[in-house]
Amino acid sequence: MGHKAGFVSIIGKPNVGKSTLMNAMIGEKLSIITPKAQTTRHRIRGIISDDDFQVVFSDTPGLLKSNYKLHEAMMAVVKESVEDADMLLFMVELGEKPENHDFIRLVDEAEVPVLLLISKIDLAKDNELIEAIAAWGQASPKAKVIPVSAREGINLGQVMQTIIDALPESPPYFPKEDITDRPLRFFVAETIREKIFLYYRREIPYATTVIVDSYQEGEQLDRIHALIFVERDSQKAILLGHEGKAIKKVGIESRKEIEEFIGKQIYLELTVKVSKDWRNSHEMLKRYGYE
């Protein structure tokens, strides 16, 4: 048998653990993770390569109803990811009910193999897991149901083997040493955005986007300047905090994680700017890499 390779898209509602799953499968933190919904906005590919196979995972934004043009762009990313997938990993959370799920038709209409992963099973009580497997199996007879816990590593080997078995024969799509197709600047911006999601409440994280304006590599130190955009002056004031203390915390925590990721010291400078109603502007969304 020849070399196998394929694209595997991970889809589901916000907060079902898609990013945690991909990071666990790859063994690297590629997707940012926060307790808040809608943290993932882009399609992030994580790549696993061996001598005989290559699996290209796609972590996608959570399925949601569109309230902004940003949401429309995010759902277009999901649609594209589903269309070019060789397999779908459809994730649901333990406790979700099939009859309450608007997106199960995606599974029914899929023309590729589907794994239906019930996540967070380490939290299961009594017969909850047995009932969940039965309910989802009945609701999606064409999907193979596997209960998982990405955090505890439960059944991830079974998921991986099932994927490999279903891959089409193909040469690799990416060099064997690559673990993602995203540039370093993207992960720097995402790390900063993650800290904003962790340290601010209400609307601030959702009204914020981050762009790396410049990245200068040096022998001992890399210098990075990032722009943080919000929609209103009042949001800018909250983001900065009293005497700039809030944004300083974002900078310190981001710098630590970026240095760990690249294995090198950095100097990180953050500038906060207002980009009025950017989430509803096609021009701004295109400029910020969402369209």
KOLSE-793985 format. One line per field, with one value per residue: residue in three letters; x, y, z of N, C-alpha, C in turn; residue number from 1. Coordinates in steps of 0.02 Angstrom, whole numbers. Example, Ala and Ser with C-alpha at 12.3 -4.5 7.8 and 13.67 -1.06 7.14 Angstrom:
! KOLSE-793985
residu <- ALA, SER .
n_u <- 660, 642 .
n_v <- -284, -112 .
n_w <- 390, 354 .
ca_u <- 615, 684 .
ca_v <- -225, -53 .
ca_w <- 390, 357 .
c_u <- 660, 645 .
c_v <- -165, 2 .
c_w <- 390, 394 .
num <- 1, 2 .
END
This chain:
! KOLSE-793985
residu <- MET, GLY, HIS, LYS, ALA, GLY, PHE, VAL, SER, ILE, ILE, GLY, LYS, PRO, ASN, VAL, GLY, LYS, SER, THR, LEU, MET, ASN, ALA, MET, ILE, GLY, GLU, LYS, LEU, SER, ILE, ILE, THR, PRO, LYS, ALA, GLN, THR, THR, ARG, HIS, ARG, ILE, ARG, GLY, ILE, ILE, SER, ASP, ASP, ASP, PHE, GLN, VAL, VAL, PHE, SER, ASP, THR, PRO, GLY, LEU, LEU, LYS, SER, ASN, TYR, LYS, LEU, HIS, GLU, ALA, MET, MET, ALA, VAL, VAL, LYS, GLU, SER, VAL, GLU, ASP, ALA, ASP, MET, LEU, LEU, PHE, MET, VAL, GLU, LEU, GLY, GLU, LYS, PRO, GLU, ASN, HIS, ASP, PHE, ILE, ARG, LEU, VAL, ASP, GLU, ALA, GLU, VAL, PRO, VAL, LEU, LEU, LEU, ILE, SER, LYS, ILE, ASP, LEU, ALA, LYS, ASP, ASN, GLU, LEU, ILE, GLU, ALA, ILE, ALA, ALA, TRP, GLY, GLN, ALA, SER, PRO, LYS, ALA, LYS, VAL, ILE, PRO, VAL, SER, ALA, ARG, GLU, GLY, ILE, ASN, LEU, GLY, GLN, VAL, MET, GLN, THR, ILE, ILE, ASP, ALA, LEU, PRO, GLU, SER, PRO, PRO, TYR, PHE, PRO, LYS, GLU, ASP, ILE, THR, ASP, ARG, PRO, LEU, ARG, PHE, PHE, VAL, ALA, GLU, THR, ILE, ARG, GLU, LYS, ILE, PHE, LEU, TYR, TYR, ARG, ARG, GLU, ILE, PRO, TYR, ALA, THR, THR, VAL, ILE, VAL, ASP, SER, TYR, GLN, GLU, GLY, GLU, GLN, LEU, ASP, ARG, ILE, HIS, ALA, LEU, ILE, PHE, VAL, GLU, ARG, ASP, SER, GLN, LYS, ALA, ILE, LEU, LEU, GLY, HIS, GLU, GLY, LYS, ALA, ILE, LYS, LYS, VAL, GLY, ILE, GLU, SER, ARG, LYS, GLU, ILE, GLU, GLU, PHE, ILE, GLY, LYS, GLN, ILE, TYR, LEU, GLU, LEU, THR, VAL, LYS, VAL, SER, LYS, ASP, TRP, ARG, ASN, SER, HIS, GLU, MET, LEU, LYS, ARG, TYR, GLY, TYR, GLU .
n_u <- 42, 23, 77, -25, -135, -227, -360, -431, -569, -618, -767, -902, -1008, -970, -848, -843, -726, -641, -519, -436, -434, -367, -242, -199, -189, -88, 14, 63, 34, -65, -188, -273, -343, -481, -600, -708, -838, -825, -689, -598, -567, -515, -467, -364, -229, -161, -28, 12, 139, 204, 306, 221, 101, 4, -84, -190, -255, -395, -436, -582, -688, -817, -982, -1109, -1245, -1254, -1214, -1137, -1038, -914, -945, -1009, -901, -825, -909, -906, -778, -790, -877, -799, -697, -766, -805, -685, -638, -573, -618, -734, -728, -846, -887, -969, -1031, -1031, -1188, -1253, -1397, -1457, -1577, -1582, -1489, -1442, -1359, -1340, -1374, -1267, -1186, -1269, -1276, -1147, -1021, -913, -818, -874, -830, -907, -877, -895, -864, -768, -786, -731, -801, -916, -1064, -1137, -1247, -1234, -1144, -1163, -1296, -1283, -1200, -1287, -1395, -1337, -1287, -1405, -1461, -1370, -1339, -1247, -1126, -975, -970, -868, -821, -729, -594, -503, -425, -387, -334, -407, -453, -394, -298, -373, -455, -358, -308, -423, -441, -324, -344, -449, -399, -367, -263, -120, 9, 109, 46, 114, 282, 372, 422, 344, 223, 116, 28, 28, 104, 234, 202, 63, 36, 92, 7, -114, -84, -77, -208, -274, -238, -308, -439, -437, -415, -506, -678, -851, -891, -767, -661, -721, -734, -610, -462, -303, -151, 9, 121, 257, 401, 553, 694, 830, 999, 1011, 890, 720, 620, 459, 315, 150, -17, -166, -333, -485, -663, -716, -683, -708, -689, -554, -501, -535, -463, -331, -326, -306, -177, -115, -97, -171, -153, -19, -5, -60, 40, 154, 118, 92, 218, 296, 239, 257, 397, 424, 367, 443, 570, 662, 719, 612, 568, 424, 307, 155, 20, -131, -270, -412, -532, -663, -813, -762, -797, -907, -871, -828, -711, -621, -619, -560, -435, -386, -370, -477, -557 .
n_v <- -60, 114, 282, 376, 515, 657, 779, 829, 891, 978, 1004, 1090, 1154, 1312, 1298, 1158, 1092, 1082, 1145, 1104, 969, 962, 1019, 922, 810, 848, 880, 1003, 1174, 1246, 1304, 1434, 1434, 1469, 1495, 1560, 1571, 1562, 1586, 1539, 1600, 1584, 1467, 1344, 1247, 1092, 980, 809, 700, 547, 409, 338, 406, 561, 672, 808, 913, 1023, 1150, 1234, 1384, 1392, 1329, 1443, 1564, 1701, 1863, 1970, 2035, 1981, 1858, 1797, 1784, 1695, 1581, 1553, 1506, 1385, 1317, 1306, 1226, 1108, 1071, 1037, 929, 765, 689, 710, 769, 775, 863, 847, 898, 811, 790, 875, 870, 775, 815, 949, 1005, 1106, 1082, 955, 910, 936, 827, 726, 760, 748, 691, 618, 508, 513, 550, 550, 634, 624, 737, 779, 671, 633, 693, 624, 555, 419, 332, 416, 426, 306, 323, 438, 395, 303, 387, 481, 393, 341, 457, 494, 386, 360, 402, 363, 338, 399, 411, 538, 614, 751, 820, 726, 632, 522, 391, 449, 387, 289, 370, 426, 311, 269, 375, 366, 242, 273, 364, 428, 361, 454, 572, 665, 826, 928, 975, 853, 894, 1001, 1070, 1150, 1262, 1394, 1557, 1618, 1746, 1743, 1658, 1731, 1844, 1777, 1727, 1844, 1887, 1784, 1810, 1927, 1880, 1803, 1895, 2000, 2055, 2034, 2127, 2163, 2064, 2012, 2119, 2144, 2134, 2072, 2120, 2083, 2203, 2225, 2119, 2091, 1998, 1956, 1915, 1887, 1932, 1950, 2077, 2133, 2214, 2241, 2276, 2315, 2312, 2393, 2431, 2550, 2707, 2698, 2562, 2553, 2625, 2542, 2427, 2473, 2511, 2578, 2691, 2615, 2487, 2369, 2330, 2312, 2196, 2103, 2111, 2063, 1929, 1877, 1891, 1799, 1675, 1676, 1679, 1554, 1475, 1503, 1484, 1584, 1747, 1893, 2063, 2143, 2253, 2336, 2417, 2505, 2533, 2619, 2550, 2585, 2496, 2377, 2243, 2236, 2275, 2243, 2285, 2310, 2182, 2109, 2171, 2135, 2001, 1910, 1884 .
n_w <- 0, -38, 6, 120, 134, 194, 223, 374, 449, 595, 671, 756, 889, 977, 1109, 1129, 1135, 1024, 989, 1094, 1069, 942, 975, 1066, 985, 895, 981, 1010, 1057, 953, 926, 1009, 1175, 1275, 1410, 1355, 1231, 1049, 1030, 933, 773, 648, 518, 570, 533, 583, 573, 557, 523, 457, 401, 319, 311, 310, 407, 398, 503, 528, 630, 664, 668, 795, 765, 732, 744, 632, 681, 650, 513, 529, 590, 482, 396, 471, 470, 336, 325, 395, 309, 192, 243, 271, 143, 76, 145, 183, 282, 417, 583, 693, 830, 984, 1143, 1298, 1364, 1276, 1171, 1033, 971, 997, 918, 790, 685, 641, 518, 437, 457, 409, 274, 231, 119, 145, 258, 429, 593, 746, 884, 1055, 1174, 1324, 1412, 1531, 1628, 1647, 1723, 1811, 1707, 1602, 1491, 1418, 1379, 1302, 1194, 1135, 1098, 1008, 912, 860, 808, 711, 607, 505, 551, 641, 811, 938, 1104, 1189, 1283, 1269, 1356, 1452, 1370, 1328, 1223, 1110, 1034, 970, 892, 806, 739, 673, 585, 506, 446, 360, 270, 105, -28, -61, -104, 17, 73, 130, 184, 279, 403, 442, 555, 545, 432, 451, 470, 584, 633, 639, 748, 851, 854, 886, 1013, 1089, 1074, 1140, 1274, 1295, 1287, 1403, 1508, 1503, 1512, 1459, 1316, 1267, 1226, 1109, 1026, 985, 884, 827, 752, 690, 668, 641, 633, 686, 670, 775, 827, 965, 1013, 968, 896, 915, 855, 890, 838, 918, 885, 924, 931, 981, 1068, 1206, 1229, 1203, 1310, 1418, 1383, 1393, 1527, 1697, 1703, 1608, 1656, 1636, 1500, 1504, 1579, 1488, 1391, 1461, 1496, 1368, 1309, 1383, 1343, 1204, 1195, 1248, 1150, 1033, 1078, 1114, 1166, 1169, 1125, 1157, 1094, 1116, 1037, 1052, 951, 878, 772, 693, 712, 652, 641, 561, 436, 273, 210, 316, 376, 276, 272, 396, 385, 384, 275 .
ca_u <- 0, 63, 71, -93, -137, -293, -380, -481, -596, -650, -821, -946, -1026, -916, -833, -848, -658, -608, -449, -401, -423, -314, -178, -179, -169, -25, 65, 86, -21, -73, -250, -280, -398, -506, -667, -760, -858, -804, -618, -568, -597, -484, -453, -295, -210, -109, -6, 49, 169, 244, 333, 168, 39, 4, -151, -193, -314, -417, -478, -624, -730, -877, -1042, -1151, -1288, -1215, -1237, -1093, -1005, -860, -973, -1020, -835, -806, -948, -880, -718, -813, -905, -742, -662, -808, -807, -623, -616, -577, -654, -757, -734, -901, -882, -1024, -1012, -1072, -1245, -1290, -1448, -1462, -1637, -1570, -1430, -1463, -1308, -1330, -1384, -1201, -1164, -1312, -1262, -1076, -1006, -850, -827, -885, -823, -944, -840, -927, -807, -770, -817, -704, -849, -978, -1092, -1183, -1258, -1238, -1106, -1197, -1356, -1261, -1178, -1347, -1435, -1303, -1284, -1471, -1473, -1323, -1319, -1190, -1064, -947, -969, -813, -817, -660, -575, -439, -386, -360, -305, -446, -474, -365, -264, -424, -474, -304, -305, -483, -427, -272, -375, -496, -366, -355, -192, -100, 73, 98, 31, 161, 345, 364, 439, 295, 166, 61, 41, 23, 169, 247, 166, -6, 33, 106, -56, -163, -66, -98, -282, -294, -232, -363, -498, -432, -410, -558, -746, -905, -884, -698, -625, -754, -726, -538, -422, -232, -110, 80, 141, 326, 437, 624, 734, 899, 1037, 995, 824, 673, 579, 392, 266, 82, -72, -229, -388, -551, -712, -736, -636, -721, -656, -482, -486, -539, -408, -269, -330, -279, -105, -89, -79, -205, -121, 49, -13, -67, 106, 200, 98, 102, 290, 318, 216, 289, 467, 424, 348, 496, 634, 707, 693, 583, 544, 356, 274, 85, -14, -203, -301, -484, -553, -735, -858, -725, -829, -960, -842, -792, -644, -580, -611, -510, -370, -364, -357, -535, -591 .
ca_v <- 0, 175, 335, 402, 584, 687, 836, 810, 953, 971, 1053, 1084, 1218, 1340, 1271, 1085, 1066, 1068, 1168, 1060, 905, 967, 1028, 858, 764, 872, 884, 1073, 1222, 1285, 1342, 1464, 1405, 1507, 1471, 1597, 1546, 1599, 1606, 1524, 1639, 1565, 1396, 1331, 1179, 1058, 926, 752, 662, 488, 384, 309, 447, 631, 696, 881, 933, 1092, 1175, 1286, 1421, 1357, 1342, 1493, 1608, 1761, 1929, 2020, 2012, 1938, 1791, 1770, 1763, 1635, 1524, 1537, 1466, 1318, 1288, 1288, 1171, 1048, 1053, 1007, 878, 694, 661, 759, 753, 817, 859, 869, 895, 769, 830, 901, 825, 779, 851, 1021, 1024, 1131, 1072, 884, 899, 936, 758, 687, 778, 739, 639, 587, 477, 558, 527, 593, 630, 651, 763, 791, 613, 625, 723, 585, 528, 361, 303, 472, 413, 253, 353, 485, 356, 275, 441, 508, 340, 337, 520, 497, 317, 354, 422, 319, 375, 383, 457, 559, 671, 776, 842, 667, 588, 460, 367, 487, 338, 258, 420, 432, 251, 270, 424, 338, 187, 301, 412, 406, 358, 519, 596, 717, 893, 975, 944, 809, 928, 1054, 1052, 1195, 1302, 1465, 1588, 1634, 1807, 1725, 1630, 1786, 1882, 1736, 1724, 1908, 1888, 1738, 1843, 1975, 1840, 1779, 1947, 2051, 2028, 2060, 2137, 2181, 2014, 2001, 2179, 2153, 2092, 2086, 2114, 2095, 2256, 2212, 2066, 2096, 1946, 1973, 1857, 1874, 1957, 1969, 2136, 2126, 2267, 2218, 2324, 2288, 2354, 2388, 2467, 2615, 2738, 2672, 2497, 2566, 2646, 2482, 2383, 2502, 2509, 2635, 2701, 2564, 2426, 2311, 2309, 2290, 2125, 2066, 2109, 2020, 1859, 1859, 1884, 1735, 1618, 1680, 1658, 1481, 1445, 1509, 1467, 1641, 1807, 1943, 2127, 2149, 2318, 2334, 2481, 2496, 2582, 2612, 2538, 2589, 2444, 2335, 2177, 2239, 2307, 2196, 2312, 2298, 2110, 2087, 2198, 2100, 1931, 1867, 1870 .
ca_w <- 0, -43, 56, 129, 159, 187, 264, 424, 479, 660, 674, 814, 920, 1019, 1176, 1137, 1145, 960, 991, 1141, 1034, 891, 1009, 1096, 930, 866, 1033, 1015, 1064, 892, 933, 1075, 1213, 1332, 1429, 1320, 1165, 989, 1033, 868, 718, 585, 507, 589, 515, 619, 529, 584, 467, 469, 338, 278, 309, 334, 425, 403, 541, 525, 685, 633, 716, 818, 727, 766, 703, 616, 704, 620, 452, 553, 598, 415, 371, 509, 447, 268, 337, 412, 247, 149, 276, 262, 72, 51, 193, 168, 339, 466, 654, 718, 902, 1027, 1214, 1341, 1390, 1218, 1145, 960, 948, 1007, 878, 724, 633, 629, 446, 407, 460, 364, 204, 216, 70, 168, 323, 485, 662, 792, 947, 1115, 1212, 1396, 1445, 1598, 1675, 1644, 1786, 1807, 1640, 1555, 1430, 1381, 1350, 1250, 1136, 1103, 1068, 949, 862, 828, 771, 654, 594, 458, 584, 692, 874, 984, 1161, 1200, 1325, 1245, 1414, 1485, 1320, 1323, 1157, 1055, 991, 928, 842, 757, 698, 630, 533, 461, 407, 311, 226, 36, -48, -87, -78, 69, 50, 161, 204, 337, 466, 458, 599, 528, 373, 471, 487, 654, 651, 655, 816, 897, 860, 920, 1084, 1119, 1075, 1192, 1339, 1300, 1304, 1471, 1559, 1497, 1514, 1417, 1243, 1247, 1184, 1045, 985, 977, 840, 835, 692, 701, 622, 620, 668, 668, 703, 794, 850, 1035, 1031, 915, 914, 886, 869, 873, 842, 943, 863, 954, 890, 1009, 1115, 1273, 1233, 1206, 1379, 1460, 1364, 1420, 1600, 1733, 1693, 1562, 1693, 1608, 1438, 1523, 1599, 1426, 1360, 1500, 1489, 1298, 1296, 1412, 1303, 1138, 1205, 1257, 1085, 983, 1108, 1107, 1199, 1125, 1150, 1129, 1102, 1098, 1026, 1046, 905, 865, 703, 706, 687, 604, 633, 510, 376, 229, 196, 375, 385, 226, 293, 457, 369, 394, 211 .
c_u <- 44, 50, -1, -90, -207, -306, -438, -505, -633, -703, -865, -964, -967, -910, -844, -778, -621, -534, -407, -386, -366, -246, -153, -156, -101, 31, 96, 25, -23, -135, -255, -344, -417, -575, -723, -775, -828, -731, -585, -604, -572, -483, -379, -279, -154, -92, 32, 74, 209, 270, 277, 105, 52, -69, -147, -259, -330, -460, -516, -662, -791, -938, -1088, -1195, -1250, -1249, -1197, -1065, -945, -885, -985, -954, -812, -844, -929, -818, -737, -838, -850, -705, -700, -804, -743, -596, -621, -613, -676, -754, -787, -904, -945, -1001, -1059, -1127, -1284, -1339, -1453, -1521, -1630, -1514, -1451, -1418, -1297, -1340, -1317, -1173, -1203, -1295, -1190, -1065, -940, -863, -833, -872, -861, -912, -880, -871, -822, -801, -787, -750, -914, -998, -1139, -1187, -1258, -1203, -1139, -1258, -1338, -1239, -1237, -1387, -1403, -1297, -1349, -1484, -1429, -1297, -1260, -1123, -1041, -939, -910, -814, -744, -654, -506, -394, -352, -329, -343, -469, -445, -327, -313, -448, -421, -301, -364, -473, -379, -302, -418, -463, -360, -280, -175, -29, 60, 85, 81, 226, 337, 376, 389, 242, 107, 79, 38, 92, 174, 208, 94, -11, 50, 41, -109, -148, -87, -174, -308, -292, -288, -428, -496, -439, -465, -627, -791, -883, -811, -664, -654, -746, -653, -509, -349, -194, -37, 105, 213, 357, 509, 664, 804, 934, 1017, 921, 783, 630, 512, 348, 198, 31, -134, -284, -451, -599, -728, -683, -645, -689, -581, -461, -486, -480, -342, -268, -298, -203, -73, -73, -110, -169, -49, 47, -20, 1, 154, 183, 106, 176, 316, 301, 249, 362, 472, 412, 406, 565, 685, 677, 664, 572, 477, 327, 202, 57, -88, -231, -375, -496, -629, -775, -824, -759, -883, -936, -804, -720, -597, -567, -559, -440, -342, -361, -415, -571, -539 .
c_v <- 62, 223, 361, 473, 612, 743, 815, 874, 938, 1025, 1039, 1153, 1246, 1302, 1196, 1053, 1050, 1086, 1124, 994, 911, 976, 962, 809, 783, 869, 952, 1117, 1266, 1329, 1370, 1437, 1451, 1479, 1505, 1566, 1590, 1623, 1596, 1562, 1617, 1490, 1386, 1258, 1154, 994, 872, 711, 603, 464, 362, 353, 519, 650, 772, 899, 1006, 1107, 1235, 1325, 1380, 1377, 1389, 1530, 1674, 1825, 1986, 1991, 1968, 1867, 1757, 1745, 1699, 1573, 1505, 1494, 1394, 1282, 1264, 1227, 1105, 1024, 1018, 952, 808, 656, 718, 730, 801, 809, 885, 861, 848, 811, 863, 849, 831, 820, 927, 1047, 1042, 1107, 998, 866, 900, 865, 715, 698, 765, 681, 604, 552, 528, 521, 576, 583, 662, 672, 769, 733, 599, 654, 683, 557, 470, 334, 357, 457, 360, 281, 401, 449, 328, 329, 468, 456, 333, 399, 524, 428, 309, 372, 368, 359, 351, 434, 474, 609, 693, 794, 783, 617, 523, 448, 407, 441, 304, 306, 423, 371, 248, 318, 395, 284, 214, 348, 384, 401, 424, 535, 650, 785, 945, 939, 908, 845, 982, 1028, 1099, 1232, 1377, 1493, 1605, 1696, 1792, 1701, 1683, 1826, 1843, 1731, 1787, 1910, 1840, 1772, 1894, 1939, 1818, 1834, 2000, 2018, 2060, 2066, 2144, 2128, 2007, 2060, 2192, 2107, 2116, 2074, 2126, 2143, 2247, 2158, 2067, 2044, 1971, 1911, 1837, 1887, 1972, 2027, 2132, 2186, 2243, 2273, 2287, 2336, 2340, 2433, 2537, 2641, 2711, 2603, 2504, 2583, 2586, 2436, 2408, 2496, 2571, 2637, 2646, 2498, 2363, 2285, 2286, 2216, 2081, 2057, 2061, 1946, 1834, 1846, 1818, 1676, 1618, 1658, 1583, 1446, 1446, 1492, 1522, 1701, 1856, 2008, 2138, 2217, 2313, 2405, 2468, 2552, 2568, 2603, 2531, 2534, 2396, 2267, 2176, 2272, 2256, 2219, 2297, 2223, 2082, 2109, 2159, 2024, 1884, 1850, 1863 .
c_w <- 0, 14, 59, 156, 149, 237, 309, 459, 543, 665, 736, 840, 959, 1085, 1184, 1144, 1080, 962, 1038, 1108, 984, 924, 1039, 1042, 902, 917, 1039, 1023, 1001, 896, 1004, 1108, 1270, 1350, 1390, 1252, 1110, 994, 966, 813, 650, 578, 521, 575, 560, 582, 567, 525, 493, 401, 291, 271, 328, 346, 434, 438, 528, 585, 657, 686, 735, 777, 765, 717, 693, 639, 674, 555, 471, 561, 530, 385, 406, 484, 375, 273, 353, 349, 201, 177, 267, 190, 48, 97, 164, 224, 385, 536, 681, 794, 936, 1099, 1251, 1372, 1334, 1193, 1069, 936, 957, 962, 807, 668, 616, 555, 410, 404, 410, 290, 183, 168, 86, 235, 379, 551, 706, 861, 1003, 1162, 1286, 1435, 1514, 1651, 1680, 1712, 1770, 1736, 1584, 1489, 1387, 1344, 1293, 1187, 1098, 1066, 1005, 894, 825, 784, 708, 637, 548, 491, 633, 756, 917, 1042, 1176, 1257, 1302, 1304, 1449, 1436, 1309, 1250, 1098, 1007, 944, 873, 786, 711, 650, 571, 481, 416, 350, 261, 155, 22, -83, -64, -25, 38, 75, 177, 271, 403, 486, 506, 587, 464, 388, 487, 561, 677, 672, 727, 869, 909, 898, 995, 1120, 1126, 1130, 1261, 1348, 1317, 1377, 1523, 1555, 1492, 1462, 1344, 1221, 1204, 1114, 997, 968, 924, 844, 770, 712, 647, 597, 664, 643, 707, 716, 819, 921, 1051, 969, 939, 876, 905, 845, 883, 867, 924, 902, 914, 915, 1058, 1186, 1282, 1238, 1277, 1426, 1447, 1394, 1496, 1632, 1729, 1651, 1594, 1662, 1545, 1452, 1543, 1538, 1392, 1395, 1489, 1417, 1283, 1322, 1367, 1234, 1142, 1212, 1190, 1035, 1011, 1105, 1143, 1147, 1163, 1117, 1146, 1076, 1090, 1015, 1002, 898, 790, 704, 671, 638, 592, 580, 445, 335, 217, 255, 386, 337, 248, 352, 447, 380, 329, 156 .
num <- 1, 2, 3, 4, 5, 6, 7, 8, 9, 10, 11, 12, 13, 14, 15, 16, 17, 18, 19, 20, 21, 22, 23, 24, 25, 26, 27, 28, 29, 30, 31, 32, 33, 34, 35, 36, 37, 38, 39, 40, 41, 42, 43, 44, 45, 46, 47, 48, 49, 50, 51, 52, 53, 54, 55, 56, 57, 58, 59, 60, 61, 62, 63, 64, 65, 66, 67, 68, 69, 70, 71, 72, 73, 74, 75, 76, 77, 78, 79, 80, 81, 82, 83, 84, 85, 86, 87, 88, 89, 90, 91, 92, 93, 94, 95, 96, 97, 98, 99, 100, 101, 102, 103, 104, 105, 106, 107, 108, 109, 110, 111, 112, 113, 114, 115, 116, 117, 118, 119, 120, 121, 122, 123, 124, 125, 126, 127, 128, 129, 130, 131, 132, 133, 134, 135, 136, 137, 138, 139, 140, 141, 142, 143, 144, 145, 146, 147, 148, 149, 150, 151, 152, 153, 154, 155, 156, 157, 158, 159, 160, 161, 162, 163, 164, 165, 166, 167, 168, 169, 170, 171, 172, 173, 174, 175, 176, 177, 178, 179, 180, 181, 182, 183, 184, 185, 186, 187, 188, 189, 190, 191, 192, 193, 194, 195, 196, 197, 198, 199, 200, 201, 202, 203, 204, 205, 206, 207, 208, 209, 210, 211, 212, 213, 214, 215, 216, 217, 218, 219, 220, 221, 222, 223, 224, 225, 226, 227, 228, 229, 230, 231, 232, 233, 234, 235, 236, 237, 238, 239, 240, 241, 242, 243, 244, 245, 246, 247, 248, 249, 250, 251, 252, 253, 254, 255, 256, 257, 258, 259, 260, 261, 262, 263, 264, 265, 266, 267, 268, 269, 270, 271, 272, 273, 274, 275, 276, 277, 278, 279, 280, 281, 282, 283, 284, 285, 286, 287, 288, 289, 290, 291 .
END
